[in-house]
């Protein structure tokens, strides 16, 4: 551990210190609260807060393109319009500017807490059951606490201190076995496929890769063609699929933010966003795609659809008991919900967690027998 104290004892102390603040915002639920940040986390926070009977009066966002629009039937206003509203309590869902928002709005006596911090306080006992009851090694507990510390304090320093390279392949159990049937869910441009091939020296049974984005899929095709020449494997050992995976067969919108190639994901086909270009993508479940075929290694990174994917992969997981490297950073509930779900399916699974980037994100839950 580095210069910051993020032991379990310290996390307990921080949670207890934030509990009164969390309670003070809850006391304002009936009057209505604001959510600062109308992005990925903020829109998810709406559903969570509504589930615990909070009234949401408005989003606050600096993006003038969102001003006076409605997201989930909630009006978006810019910070300069906040005084015209009745909001006194604010959940800050813009992770990277929490301290700036508190500095900017604190002089006006708004009651504020980061949404991440509030979520940890409300769900701490459930999170402790994962940390203290399921994680296999000291490094996992340290990493889990570092993630909680970051969510509670809005500081990235603890993430820097536990970061490890080699995302999806950092554990010995996930590298160098040479007999894998690798399923890459959210394959993007084939970067993880390439790393898998390198980790296994070009020797494997089969690769199934899924990417719904058309530009990304085309890039992956070109990459795999190159890899087949460089590593001398037959292309018929690789199945590339320009589709997404979820809980069931459907059509979904593949969205892009300003055509930026890394910022894309799937949303329900009836969801429209004027700020994003969209194309229709076919979505299947892994169970329906594989049928009785075997899978030994699942890598999953699908922008918050991880739980939907797992519900469509129950047969594959329970029958094959594959190694699983799954992202658990998109939603706060991923930190406990994904581990609980997989443990219920296969009680024999062991769990470790690692942080793989110097940001709040890219933490991966590793599950193996």
Secondary structure, DSSP 8 states (H G I E B T S, - for coil): --SS---HHHHHHHHHHHHHHHHHHHTTTTT-EEEE--SHHHHHHHHHHHHTT--EEEEE-S-TTTTT-EETTEEEE-GGGGGGS---EEEE--GGGHHHHHHHHHTTT-EEEEHHHHHHHHTHHHHHHHHHHTB-SHHHHHHHHHHHHHHHH---HHHHHH--SSTTT-SGGGSS-S--EEEEES-TTTHHHHHHHHHTTT--SEEEEE---HHHHHHHHHHHHHHHHHHT--GGGEEEE-SEE-SS-EEEEEEEETT-TTSEEEEETT---TTEEEEEEEEE-HHHHHTT---SEEEE--TT-HHHHHHT-HHHHHHH--EEEEE--SSTTHHHHHHHHHHHH-TT-EEEEEE-SSSS--EEEEEE-
